[in-house]
Amino acid sequence: MDNCIFCKIVNQVIPCEKIYEDRNFLAFLDIQPVNHGHLLIIPKEHAEWMQEAEDEIVGEIFKLAKKLMRAMKKALACDYVQVSVVGTDVPHFHVHLIPRYQNDGHGSFSTKKYKDSESTEVAQKIISVL
C-alpha cells in the first residue's frame, strides 16, 4: 500500500527503532508509547484488519508476541505486558505490546453494562452469523 505508514516502515522508506525482524514480521518501538518499551508487531504483508490476514499470519504473530513479551518482562522489569489489537490509528493489522506496571496510572478500559435482555440479543446476533 503506497500510503500506508507501516508498509513504508517495512520498505525502509521511514525509519524505526527495530527490535525484531524475520521474513513475515517486523517489531519496533511505538513512537508514542504508553510506557517506554511499548512495541508494535506488524506483518510485512499488508492487511488492513486482523480478520483479513491469513490464518497462519494471525497465529504466528501471537507466537511472536509471546516471545517478545517474555523478553520485555525480563529486560524492562515490568509487572506484565498488555496485548492490544486496536487498529484504528494505522490501517495495517498490528499488535501492541505494552509494558505495564501496577501503579503506572494508565488504568484499564472503561466498561458498559447490558440492560435487561441486551446481552442475549447481542449474543444471538453473533451466533447467527457463525
Phi and psi in degrees as GROMACS dihedral restraints (atoms count N, CA, C in turn):
[ dihedral_restraints ]
;  ai    aj    ak    al  type     phi  dphi    fc
    3     4     5     6     1   -63.5    20    10
    4     5     6     7     1   -33.4    20    10
    6     7     8     9     1   -99.8    20    10
    7     8     9    10     1     3.1    20    10
    9    10    11    12     1   -81.9    20    10
   10    11    12    13     1   121.1    20    10
   12    13    14    15     1   -63.1    20    10
   13    14    15    16     1   -35.7    20    10
   15    16    17    18     1   -71.5    20    10
   16    17    18    19     1   -36.0    20    10
   18    19    20    21     1   -64.6    20    10
   19    20    21    22     1   -36.1    20    10
   21    22    23    24     1   -65.7    20    10
   22    23    24    25     1   -35.3    20    10
   24    25    26    27     1   -67.7    20    10
   25    26    27    28     1   -44.1    20    10
   27    28    29    30     1   -57.9    20    10
   28    29    30    31     1   -41.6    20    10
   30    31    32    33     1   -85.7    20    10
   31    32    33    34     1     9.1    20    10
   33    34    35    36     1    59.9    20    10
   34    35    36    37     1    27.6    20    10
   36    37    38    39     1   -80.0    20    10
   37    38    39    40     1   -34.9    20    10
   39    40    41    42     1  -117.2    20    10
   40    41    42    43     1   132.9    20    10
   42    43    44    45     1   -76.3    20    10
   43    44    45    46     1   160.5    20    10
   45    46    47    48     1  -147.5    20    10
   46    47    48    49     1   165.3    20    10
   48    49    50    51     1   -92.8    20    10
   49    50    51    52     1    89.1    20    10
   51    52    53    54     1   -70.4    20    10
   52    53    54    55     1   133.8    20    10
   54    55    56    57     1  -108.5    20    10
   55    56    57    58     1   -37.2    20    10
   57    58    59    60     1  -154.3    20    10
   58    59    60    61     1   145.2    20    10
   60    61    62    63     1  -152.0    20    10
   61    62    63    64     1   137.8    20    10
   63    64    65    66     1  -139.7    20    10
   64    65    66    67     1  -168.0    20    10
   66    67    68    69     1   -68.8    20    10
   67    68    69    70     1   -21.5    20    10
   69    70    71    72     1  -108.7    20    10
   70    71    72    73     1   -22.2    20    10
   72    73    74    75     1  -135.7    20    10
   73    74    75    76     1   157.1    20    10
   75    76    77    78     1  -136.0    20    10
   76    77    78    79     1   132.3    20    10
   78    79    80    81     1  -121.3    20    10
   79    80    81    82     1   133.4    20    10
   81    82    83    84     1  -149.8    20    10
   82    83    84    85     1   163.5    20    10
   84    85    86    87     1   -69.9    20    10
   85    86    87    88     1   135.9    20    10
   87    88    89    90     1   -69.6    20    10
   88    89    90    91     1   135.7    20    10
   90    91    92    93     1   -78.5    20    10
   91    92    93    94     1   -10.8    20    10
   93    94    95    96     1  -128.2    20    10
   94    95    96    97     1    70.8    20    10
   96    97    98    99     1   -71.9    20    10
   97    98    99   100     1   147.0    20    10
   99   100   101   102     1   -68.8    20    10
  100   101   102   103     1   -46.1    20    10
  102   103   104   105     1  -136.6    20    10
  103   104   105   106     1   155.6    20    10
  105   106   107   108     1   -57.8    20    10
  106   107   108   109     1   134.7    20    10
  108   109   110   111     1    99.3    20    10
  109   110   111   112     1    -2.1    20    10
  111   112   113   114     1   -59.5    20    10
  112   113   114   115     1   119.5    20    10
  114   115   116   117     1  -108.5    20    10
  115   116   117   118     1   154.2    20    10
  117   118   119   120     1  -117.8    20    10
  118   119   120   121     1   135.8    20    10
  120   121   122   123     1  -115.1    20    10
  121   122   123   124     1   127.6    20    10
  123   124   125   126     1  -127.7    20    10
  124   125   126   127     1   144.5    20    10
  126   127   128   129     1   -75.0    20    10
  127   128   129   130     1   144.1    20    10
  129   130   131   132     1   -69.4    20    10
  130   131   132   133     1   -31.1    20    10
  132   133   134   135     1   -82.3    20    10
  133   134   135   136     1   129.5    20    10
  135   136   137   138     1   -67.9    20    10
  136   137   138   139     1   129.5    20    10
  138   139   140   141     1  -144.3    20    10
  139   140   141   142     1   127.2    20    10
  141   142   143   144     1   -66.5    20    10
  142   143   144   145     1   -41.9    20    10
  144   145   146   147     1  -124.1    20    10
  145   146   147   148     1   154.8    20    10
  147   148   149   150     1   -57.2    20    10
  148   149   150   151     1   -41.0    20    10
  150   151   152   153     1   -68.5    20    10
  151   152   153   154     1   -12.0    20    10
  153   154   155   156     1   -91.5    20    10
  154   155   156   157     1   -14.8    20    10
  156   157   158   159     1   -76.9    20    10
  157   158   159   160     1   154.0    20    10
  159   160   161   162     1   -62.0    20    10
  160   161   162   163     1   145.2    20    10
  162   163   164   165     1   -54.9    20    10
  163   164   165   166     1   -40.5    20    10
  165   166   167   168     1   -61.5    20    10
  166   167   168   169     1   -41.1    20    10
  168   169   170   171     1   -64.7    20    10
  169   170   171   172     1   -43.2    20    10
  171   172   173   174     1   -61.7    20    10
  172   173   174   175     1   -45.5    20    10
  174   175   176   177     1   -63.1    20    10
  175   176   177   178     1   -45.4    20    10
  177   178   179   180     1   -68.4    20    10
  178   179   180   181     1   -33.1    20    10
  180   181   182   183     1   -65.9    20    10
  181   182   183   184     1   -34.0    20    10
  183   184   185   186     1   -77.9    20    10
  184   185   186   187     1   -28.4    20    10
  186   187   188   189     1   -65.5    20    10
  187   188   189   190     1   -42.6    20    10
  189   190   191   192     1   -65.4    20    10
  190   191   192   193     1   -40.1    20    10
  192   193   194   195     1   -56.6    20    10
  193   194   195   196     1   -44.2    20    10
  195   196   197   198     1   -60.9    20    10
  196   197   198   199     1   -43.7    20    10
  198   199   200   201     1   -61.2    20    10
  199   200   201   202     1   -46.6    20    10
  201   202   203   204     1   -69.5    20    10
  202   203   204   205     1   -35.3    20    10
  204   205   206   207     1   -60.8    20    10
  205   206   207   208     1   -42.0    20    10
  207   208   209   210     1   -62.6    20    10
  208   209   210   211     1   -43.1    20    10
  210   211   212   213     1   -65.3    20    10
  211   212   213   214     1   -41.6    20    10
  213   214   215   216     1   -63.4    20    10
  214   215   216   217     1   -45.1    20    10
  216   217   218   219     1   -59.9    20    10
  217   218   219   220     1   -42.5    20    10
  219   220   221   222     1   -70.7    20    10
  220   221   222   223     1   -47.5    20    10
  222   223   224   225     1   -70.8    20    10
  223   224   225   226     1   -35.3    20    10
  225   226   227   228     1  -103.2    20    10
  226   227   228   229     1    -5.7    20    10
  228   229   230   231     1    53.7    20    10
  229   230   231   232     1    38.6    20    10
  231   232   233   234     1   -84.1    20    10
  232   233   234   235     1   161.5    20    10
  234   235   236   237     1   -74.7    20    10
  235   236   237   238     1   -37.2    20    10
  237   238   239   240     1  -161.9    20    10
  238   239   240   241     1   170.9    20    10
  240   241   242   243     1  -120.0    20    10
  241   242   243   244     1   121.0    20    10
  243   244   245   246     1   -83.3    20    10
  244   245   246   247     1   135.7    20    10
  246   247   248   249     1  -107.8    20    10
  247   248   249   250     1   133.2    20    10
  249   250   251   252     1  -142.8    20    10
  250   251   252   253     1   134.0    20    10
  252   253   254   255     1  -120.6    20    10
  253   254   255   256     1    97.9    20    10
  255   256   257   258     1  -103.7    20    10
  256   257   258   259     1   -62.3    20    10
  258   259   260   261     1    83.0    20    10
  259   260   261   262     1     8.6    20    10
  261   262   263   264     1   -93.1    20    10
  262   263   264   265     1   -19.5    20    10
  264   265   266   267     1   -82.7    20    10
  265   266   267   268     1   -37.5    20    10
  267   268   269   270     1  -132.6    20    10
  268   269   270   271     1   127.0    20    10
  270   271   272   273     1   -78.0    20    10
  271   272   273   274     1    61.3    20    10
  273   274   275   276     1  -150.2    20    10
  274   275   276   277     1   120.6    20    10
  276   277   278   279     1   -46.5    20    10
  277   278   279   280     1   128.0    20    10
  279   280   281   282     1  -154.5    20    10
  280   281   282   283     1   155.4    20    10
  282   283   284   285     1  -116.8    20    10
  283   284   285   286     1   130.3    20    10
  285   286   287   288     1   -92.4    20    10
  286   287   288   289     1   134.4    20    10
  288   289   290   291     1  -118.1    20    10
  289   290   291   292     1   112.7    20    10
  291   292   293   294     1  -115.9    20    10
  292   293   294   295     1   115.4    20    10
  294   295   296   297     1   -66.2    20    10
  295   296   297   298     1   130.7    20    10
  297   298   299   300     1  -124.4    20    10
  298   299   300   301     1   150.4    20    10
  300   301   302   303     1  -127.3    20    10
  301   302   303   304     1   145.2    20    10
  303   304   305   306     1   -49.9    20    10
  304   305   306   307     1   -39.0    20    10
  306   307   308   309     1  -117.6    20    10
  307   308   309   310     1    43.0    20    10
  309   310   311   312     1   -83.3    20    10
  310   311   312   313     1    -3.3    20    10
  312   313   314   315     1    80.7    20    10
  313   314   315   316     1     4.7    20    10
  315   316   317   318     1   -89.4    20    10
  316   317   318   319     1   -12.6    20    10
  318   319   320   321     1    60.5    20    10
  319   320   321   322     1  -148.6    20    10
  321   322   323   324     1  -140.4    20    10
  322   323   324   325     1  -174.3    20    10
  324   325   326   327     1   -65.6    20    10
  325   326   327   328     1   146.3    20    10
  327   328   329   330     1   -76.6    20    10
  328   329   330   331     1   147.8    20    10
  330   331   332   333     1  -121.4    20    10
  331   332   333   334     1   166.4    20    10
  333   334   335   336     1  -123.3    20    10
  334   335   336   337     1   168.0    20    10
  336   337   338   339     1  -119.2    20    10
  337   338   339   340     1   145.8    20    10
  339   340   341   342     1   -80.1    20    10
  340   341   342   343     1   145.7    20    10
  342   343   344   345     1   -97.5    20    10
  343   344   345   346     1   142.6    20    10
  345   346   347   348     1    33.1    20    10
  346   347   348   349     1  -109.3    20    10
  348   349   350   351     1   -99.6    20    10
  349   350   351   352     1    16.4    20    10
  351   352   353   354     1   -58.6    20    10
  352   353   354   355     1   -39.6    20    10
  354   355   356   357     1   -62.6    20    10
  355   356   357   358     1   -39.6    20    10
  357   358   359   360     1   -65.0    20    10
  358   359   360   361     1   -42.6    20    10
  360   361   362   363     1   -63.3    20    10
  361   362   363   364     1   -44.7    20    10
  363   364   365   366     1   -64.9    20    10
  364   365   366   367     1   -44.2    20    10
  366   367   368   369     1   -59.5    20    10
  367   368   369   370     1   -44.2    20    10
  369   370   371   372     1   -64.3    20    10
  370   371   372   373     1   -37.3    20    10
  372   373   374   375     1   -60.6    20    10
  373   374   375   376     1   -44.7    20    10
  375   376   377   378     1   -69.2    20    10
  376   377   378   379     1   -45.7    20    10
  378   379   380   381     1   -60.5    20    10
  379   380   381   382     1   -36.4    20    10
  381   382   383   384     1   -65.8    20    10
  382   383   384   385     1   -20.3    20    10
  384   385   386   387     1  -106.7    20    10
  385   386   387   388     1     3.4    20    10
